[in-house]
């Protein structure tokens, strides 16, 4: 078979991509996003109403479940503390997430290109992940002190490995006959799966790092309110952490829809 015939056969094997899948209409995409946002807003309103009504109607003790109005009152008492804690934890999380994701993607590419190096180093990465984050965090804080940098390192520690594994899986799952650029695009969906996971893990790392001692942060607020038995304040910190994690996860999802545009329809 000649080179031309072989190229023709490869072209025929590849299924054509419908234009609509590659360039979804902005209007339909915006409409879907708006409908989804409205549904989420309605669900949150319903949950809030049921929560408040159940606590008041059944006279549930704050130790078990405080009302949302009481939680909002706890935030109103010290709004600056919650705002400062939110910003501090967000900063630590973003640094750890970005650094861990960049390192994970880069080392996955290296492992993909150099299989011998992968066989030598990858087992070390696996062993490193068996170390409990509490033990690793204690060591990092002893080395670098109770600083923003040490919390970011803990977030980095929880982030880089899943990003490395998923990026490597994405690169290996693409048709080897494709060029390097097409292979990279084909691996993007798997990479974004890792980035969504990294958004959650980096937040966990930042909060755990703050438990070793700090002046501000959502982890600090959680510990303070727990020791003081301030249930409303504790729930306020929990909800704030959940909002932070959900926001990061949603940001990665929105970025994925912009970049992996051929998967927007699905």
C-alpha positions in Angstrom: 0.0 0.0 0.0 1.4 3.4 -0.9 1.7 6.3 1.5 -1.2 8.1 -0.2 -3.5 5.0 0.2 -2.5 4.6 3.8 -3.3 8.3 4.5 -6.6 7.9 2.8 -7.5 4.9 4.9 -6.7 6.7 8.1 -8.8 9.6 7.0 -11.7 7.3 6.2 -11.4 5.6 9.6 -11.8 8.9 11.4 -15.4 9.8 12.0 -16.2 13.3 10.9 -17.1 15.7 13.7 -20.5 17.4 13.2 -20.2 21.2 13.0 -22.8 21.6 15.7 -20.8 19.6 18.2 -17.7 21.7 17.6 -19.5 25.1 17.5 -22.6 25.0 19.7 -24.8 28.0 19.4 -24.1 30.6 22.1 -27.8 31.3 22.5 -28.7 27.7 23.3 -25.7 27.4 25.6 -26.6 30.6 27.4 -30.2 29.4 27.7 -29.2 26.1 29.2 -26.9 27.9 31.7 -29.7 30.3 32.7 -32.2 27.5 33.2 -29.6 25.6 35.3 -28.9 28.6 37.4 -32.6 29.2 38.0 -33.1 25.6 39.0 -30.2 25.8 41.5 -31.5 29.0 42.9 -35.0 27.6 43.4 -33.6 24.5 45.0 -31.5 26.6 47.4 -34.5 28.7 48.4 -36.6 25.6 49.0 -33.8 24.0 51.2 -33.4 27.2 53.1 -37.2 27.5 53.7 -37.4 23.8 54.8 -34.4 24.2 57.1 -35.7 27.3 58.8 -39.2 26.0 59.2 -38.1 22.6 60.5 -35.8 24.1 63.1 -38.5 26.5 64.3 -41.4 24.1 64.0 -39.7 21.2 65.8 -37.7 23.4 68.2 -34.4 21.7 67.3 -31.6 22.7 69.6 -28.8 24.8 68.1 -26.3 22.1 69.2 -27.9 19.8 66.6 -29.0 22.3 63.9 -29.2 26.1 64.3 -31.6 28.1 62.2 -30.3 29.9 59.1 -31.3 33.2 60.7 -29.2 32.4 63.7 -26.3 31.5 61.5 -26.7 34.8 59.6 -26.7 36.6 62.9 -23.4 35.0 63.9 -21.8 36.3 60.7 -23.3 39.7 61.3 -21.6 39.9 64.7 -18.1 39.5 63.2 -18.3 40.0 59.4 -14.7 41.1 59.1 -13.4 37.9 60.7 -15.4 35.8 58.2 -14.4 37.9 55.2 -10.7 37.8 56.2 -10.8 34.1 56.8 -12.6 33.5 53.5 -10.0 35.5 51.6 -7.0 33.9 53.4 -8.3 30.3 52.7 -9.1 31.2 49.1 -5.6 32.5 48.6 -4.0 29.4 50.0 -6.3 27.2 48.0 -5.6 28.9 44.7 -1.8 28.9 45.2 -1.8 25.2 46.0 -4.3 24.3 43.3 -2.5 26.2 40.5 1.0 25.1 41.5 -0.1 21.5 42.1 -2.1 21.3 38.8 0.8 22.9 36.8 3.3 20.5 38.3 1.0 17.5 37.9 0.4 18.2 34.2 4.1 18.9 33.5 5.3 15.7 35.2 2.6 13.7 33.5 3.9 14.8 30.1 7.4 13.9 31.2 6.3 10.5 32.3 4.4 10.0 29.1 7.5 10.8 27.0 10.0 9.0 29.3 8.6 5.7 30.4 11.9 4.7 32.1 11.8 7.8 34.3 8.1 7.0 35.0 8.9 3.5 36.2 11.6 4.9 38.5 9.8 8.0 40.0 6.1 7.1 39.9 6.4 4.5 42.7 7.9 7.3 44.9 4.9 9.5 44.2 2.6 6.6 45.2 4.4 6.1 48.5 4.3 9.8 49.2 0.5 9.7 49.0 0.3 7.1 51.7 1.5 9.6 54.3 -1.5 11.0 56.2 -2.1 14.6 55.4 -2.0 15.4 59.2 1.5 14.0 59.6 2.7 15.7 56.4 1.1 19.0 57.4 2.7 18.9 60.9 6.1 18.4 59.2 5.6 21.3 56.8 4.5 23.7 59.5 7.6 22.8 61.5 9.7 23.5 58.5 8.1 26.7 57.2 6.1 28.0 60.2 2.4 29.0 60.4 2.6 30.9 57.1 0.5 31.2 54.1 3.2 29.4 52.2 3.1 26.3 54.4 -0.7 26.0 53.9 -0.3 26.3 50.2 2.3 23.5 50.2 -0.2 21.2 52.0 -2.8 22.1 49.3 -0.2 21.4 46.6 0.6 18.0 48.2 -3.0 16.9 47.9 -3.4 18.3 44.4 -0.5 17.3 42.2 -0.9 13.5 42.4 -4.5 13.1 41.1 -3.7 15.7 38.4 -0.7 13.7 37.3 -2.6 10.4 37.2 -5.6 11.8 35.3 -3.4 13.7 32.8 -1.3 10.6 32.2 -4.5 8.5 31.6 -5.8 11.2 29.2 -2.6 11.2 27.2 -2.5 7.4 27.0 -6.2 7.1 26.0 -5.8 9.2 22.9 -5.3 7.5 19.5 -1.4 7.2 19.1 -1.8 7.9 15.4 -2.7 11.5 16.2 -0.2 14.3 16.2 1.1 15.7 19.5 -1.2 18.8 19.3 -4.3 16.7 18.6 -3.3 14.3 21.4 -3.1 17.2 23.8 -6.6 18.3 22.9 -7.9 14.8 23.2 -6.5 14.6 26.8 -8.2 17.8 27.9 -11.4 16.2 29.2 -9.5 13.9 31.5 -7.3 16.8 32.6 -10.4 18.9 33.6 -11.7 15.9 35.6 -8.5 16.1 37.6 -8.8 19.9 37.9 -12.3 19.6 39.4 -10.9 17.1 41.9 -8.0 19.4 42.6 -10.4 22.3 43.4 -11.8 20.2 46.3 -8.6 18.7 47.5 -6.7 21.9 47.6 -9.4 23.4 49.8 -9.1 20.5 52.2 -5.3 20.9 52.3 -5.6 24.6 53.1 -8.1 24.1 55.9 -6.2 21.2 57.4 -3.0 23.3 57.3 -4.8 26.1 59.2 -5.7 23.7 62.0 -2.0 23.6 63.0 -2.2 27.2 64.0 -2.8 30.5 62.3 -4.4 33.9 62.9 -7.1 33.7 60.3 -8.7 31.4 57.8 -11.8 29.2 57.6 -10.0 26.4 59.4 -9.1 28.7 62.2 -12.8 29.8 62.5 -13.9 26.2 62.6 -11.6 25.3 65.4 -12.3 28.5 67.4 -16.1 28.0 67.3 -15.8 24.3 68.0 -13.8 24.9 71.2 -16.1 27.7 72.2 -19.2 25.6 71.4 -20.4 28.4 69.2 -22.7 26.3 67.1 -24.0 29.1 64.9 -20.5 30.4 64.2 -19.4 26.8 63.4 -22.1 26.4 60.9 -21.4 29.7 59.4 -17.7 28.6 58.8 -18.9 25.3 57.4 -21.3 27.0 55.0 -18.6 29.5 54.0 -16.2 26.7 53.3 -18.8 24.9 51.2 -19.5 28.1 49.2 -15.7 28.5 48.6 -15.4 24.9 47.4 -18.5 25.0 45.3 -17.3 28.3 43.7 -13.9 26.8 42.8 -15.5 23.7 41.4 -18.0 25.8 39.3 -15.2 28.0 38.0 -13.3 25.0 36.7 -16.5 23.7 35.2 -17.1 27.0 33.4 -13.6 27.1 32.2 -13.9 23.5 30.9 -17.1 24.5 28.9 -15.1 27.3 27.3 -12.0 25.4 26.4 -13.4 21.9 25.7 -16.1 23.4 23.5 -16.6 20.2 21.4 -18.0 18.6 24.6 -20.4 21.4 25.4 -23.4 19.7 23.9 -22.9 16.6 26.1 
